[in-house]
Amino acid sequence: MADSITSSYAGEFAGKYIAAALLSADTLDGGGITIRPNVKFKETMRTLSTNGLVKDAACDFSDASDVTIADRVLTPKELQVNLQLCKKDFHNQWEAEQMGYGAFDELPASFTDYLIGYVADKVAQKTEQMIWEGTGSTNEFSGLTTQIALDADLPAAQEIAGTSVTAANVIAELGSIVDAIPSSVYGKEDLYIYVSQNIARAYVRALGGFSSVTLQNVAAAENVGVAGIGANGVDNKGTMWYGMGQNLAFDGVKLFVCSGLADNTAMAAQKSNLFFGTGLLSDHNEVKVLDMSDLDASQNVRFVMRFTAGVQYGFASDIVTYGIANTAND
């Protein structure tokens, strides 16, 4: 009797594969958000605020400050990936020799590894998109921009109307975000401006010195630049100054590039105010590659991945949004 493949990645290895899938999302992998693992169902985060905390000294005790305690609930959503493949489709492709020459084939080990890696990469991309833009509807959890757009606690002055960002206006637009950051948050070590890829590209180009001229006109406009950068850019290196992986900052505030953010959108917030929850290390995770031949006599192989994920923030009043219309504080 020929051997069959029933590769199960539940239990110990599930956490590793789910980690590869979820934590390789740009925002998570880059450490741009606080990760809360082992959230089996939901986690209630208490937020506390006071006013008029310091008072003149007196002999008697006097409770002279209001203390406001509120709850923010982080509820990861259960999600899954289900795929079915036929081993017959790989007879003449994908290293068919590894399947053997008998009538009872095994899925090539190399393809099993490839399949897990491929799905993990796709899950990471989808997770990155949902962290920021998830709608909360079927097949998605509710993302940070979706939640903040419905939150009346976001001060109207901290909702910046966006525009189509280019190298010519990106410095002014980023400046409007920094100007709206509350004084209590500005200067914090974990403060970031989370920006979309097109905003980051525009900023890099502006720092290269070509924010106001086209490449065809550079020779005729050698001293043209924006905000004093000059046509030769940072360190007089033009657009060659930037290499992938370099840290970007604006007015002393670190930029975090998020591929999950829609074009022309951004958010300023502390990392400690943004949360990603998952059952990453719990027994809710499951990754399996199952050969169905012993179960239904078919040549099918099924891939199953189950996990939980969700996001939440603490204080809306400490966040600045750009290009994200808020329907609750208009």
N, C-alpha and C positions, 0 to 999 in steps of 0.2 A: 504494500500500500504506500503510495507516494505521500511525502510530507506535505503539509499545507501551512500557510502563514497565518498566524493569529497574533499579531504584534499588539500588545496592549501597553499603553503608556499612561494608564491610570495610576493613582497613588503617588509614590515618591517622584516619578519622572514627570507627572502631569504638571507639577508646580514649575519645573524647569522649562517645559515647552510653553506653558502659558506665560511664564516670565519673559521668554524670548519674544512671544507674540505681542504682549501688552507693553512691556517696558522698553521695547525698541521703537515705540512711537516717539517722535522728536521731542515733544514736551516732557515726556517721562524720562526718556533716556538721557536728555540733557540736564535733568535735575531742575526743571523750571516750575515744578509744582510739588506740593507736599503729598506724599503717598501714604495712604492708610490701608495697610493689608489686613487680612483676616476679618473683614467686615462681612459676617455671615448673612445678615438680613438688612439692618440699617444701623447707623451710628448717629446719635444725637449730640451735636456740638453746641455747648453753651457759650453764648457771647455775653460779655459783661461790659457795661459802660457807666461812667459816673459824671457828675457835673459839680462844679464849685467845691472841689475836694479839699482845698486848703483854705482855712478860716483863721481869724484872729484867735489867739489863745485865750482861754477862760478857765476858771476854777472848776466849773461843772462840765460834765460830759453832755454834748449836744450833737445829735445826729443831724448834720447840716448839709448832707449831700444826698442827692437822689441816686439810687442804684437801679439800673435797668438790666434785667436778665432776660435774654431771649434765646430761642432755640433755632438752630439750623440743622436740618436733617439730611444726612448723606445716605441715600438708598441706592446701592448698586443694582443694576438691572441684569437679570439672567439672559444670556445670549448664547448662541450656538452656531456651529458650522457643521453642515452635513453634506458629504460628497459621496458619490458612487462611481466607481470605475470598473471597466471590464478588462480582465487580464488578457483576453484575446486581442485587444487593441494594441498590445505591446509585443506581439509575436515578431514583427519585422522592424521594430524600432526600440529605442531606449535600451541599448545593451541587451538585446534579446538572448544572447548566449548565456547570460546569468540566470535565465529562467529554466535552463535545462532543455532536454530534447524529448522528454516524456509528454504524455497527453495531459498529465496533471501538473500544471505549471505553478510556480511560486512567483509572487510579485518580486521583481528585483530589489534587493536590499538598497541599492543606490537610489532607485526611484522612490522607495518608501521614505528615505532620508530627504530626498529632493521635495517630495510632496509635503512633508511636515514643514520644511523650511519655506516653501512657497506659500503655504497657507498662513504660516506665522507672519510672514512679511505682509500679506494682504490684510490680516487682522490688525497688525500694527498701523498700517496706513489708515484703515477705517477707524481705529481707536483714536488716532491723532485728530482726524476730522471731527469725530463725535465730541471729543474733549472741549472743542471750541464751538462747533456749529451744530452739534446734535440736536435734533428737533424734539426728541422725547416721544415721538410717534412710533409706529411699528418698525422694528428692527434697529432702533437707535435709543440711546439714553439722552437726556436733556443736557446740552452743552452749556458752557459758562456764558457765552454771549446770548444764548436763548433765555437763560434764567435772568441775567441782569437786565435784559430788555423789558422784562415784566415786573421789575422790582421798583416800587415807589420810593424806597429808601435811598436810591441813587440820587444825589443832589443834581438838580437841573444844570448847575454851573459846571458839573463834572461830566456832562454828556456833550462831547464835542462833535459838531456836524462834520462829516467827512467830505472829501472831494476826490477826484481822480489824481492820485499822487504821482508826481514826476520828479526827475532830478532837479527841475527848476523850482519846485515849490516844497520839496520834502522837508527842508530845514525849517521853513515857516510852519508847516503842519506839525512836525514833531515838537516844535517850540510851543504850539498851542496846547499840546498834551502836557508838557512839563509845567506850563503856567497854571494848569488846572489841578495839579497834584496838591492835596491838602498839606499844610505845613507840618502836621503831625506825622505824615508819612514820608515826606521828602527828606532824603538823607539817610533813610534806613538801609542797612546793609543788603537786605534781601529784596529791595525794590527793583522791579524790572518794568520796561515798556515792552510788552509782548506785541510784535508786529507781524504782519503778513509778509510773504516772500517778496511781493512787488514793492512794498515800502522799503524793505531792506535793500533790494537791488537799486532802487532810486537813490537811497542814501549813500551807498557805496559809490555809485557813479558821480554823485555830487561831490563827494570827498576826493574823487579822482580829478576834479577840476573841469569837468565837461558838463556842468549842470546847466549852462546857459548857451552853449554853442553846439553845433553839430560837428561831427568828425571832419566833414568837408571844409568847415570854416575855421578849424583850430588855428591853422597857419596865419590867417588874417586877423585873428582875435587872441593873440597870445596872452594878454593880460586879463581876459574875461573870465570871471568866476562868480561864485555866489557866496555871500556872507564872508568875504575876505579870504576864501580858500585859495583863489588864484587858479589860472588855467593849468598849472602844472600839478595841482593836487597835493596830497599829503607827502611830505618829504621830497617834493618835486619829482615824484615817480609816476604822476598821471594815474591812469586806471590800473597800472601795474602794481600799485601799492598794496592792494588787498589780496590776501590768500585765504582760501576756504578754511574755516576753523578759527580765524582770528576773532577776538572779542570786539564787539561794537558797543559804543556808548554815545550818548547825546547829552550834553550839558551835565555830565557827571552821572547820568542815570544809565544803567546797563540796558542794552537791547537784547531781547530774546526772540529769535526768528522762529515762527510757528507755521509749518506748512499746512496746518489745519485751519488757520484763520483765512477767511475770505479776503480777496483783494481789497485794498483800501480800508482795512479795519485794523484796529489796535486796541490794546487795553493796558493801562498802567496799574500795577498792583504789587503787593508784597507776595513773595512765594509762600510765606506762612499764612496768607489769607486765602489761598487757593488749595483745594483738596481733591485728590483722586482716590476713590475707594474701590477695593476689589477683594474678592475672597481668594486672592493669589496663593496664599499659603494654607488655605483651608481645604476640606474634603469636598467642596463644591466643584472643584476643577476636574476636568476629565478630558484626556486626549487618547484616542484609540484608532488603530488601523486594523480592521477586522476582515479576514478572508471568509466569505460567506459559503464556500464550497461544502463545508461540513454541516452547514445549517439548512441550506435549501438546494444543494447540488448545482448552484449556479457558478459562473466564473467571475462573479462580482467581488469587488473589494470596497468596503465602506470606510470612510474617514469621519470621525466624530470628534468635535472639540466643543466643550462646554465651559463657560466662565461667567463671571459677574464683573461689572464695571459701572462706574458713575462718578460724577464730579459735583462739587459744591464750593461755595465761598463763605467766608465768615461775615465780614462787614461790607455791605454795599457802599457805605459812606466813605470807605477808604479806597475806592476804585474809581478810575477815570476811564471812560470809553471814548473811542473815536470811530465814527462811521457806523455806529450801532444805535439805531433809533429806539428810544425808550418810550413805550406806549403808556407807562404808568405815571410818569411825572410831567407830562405835557401840560 
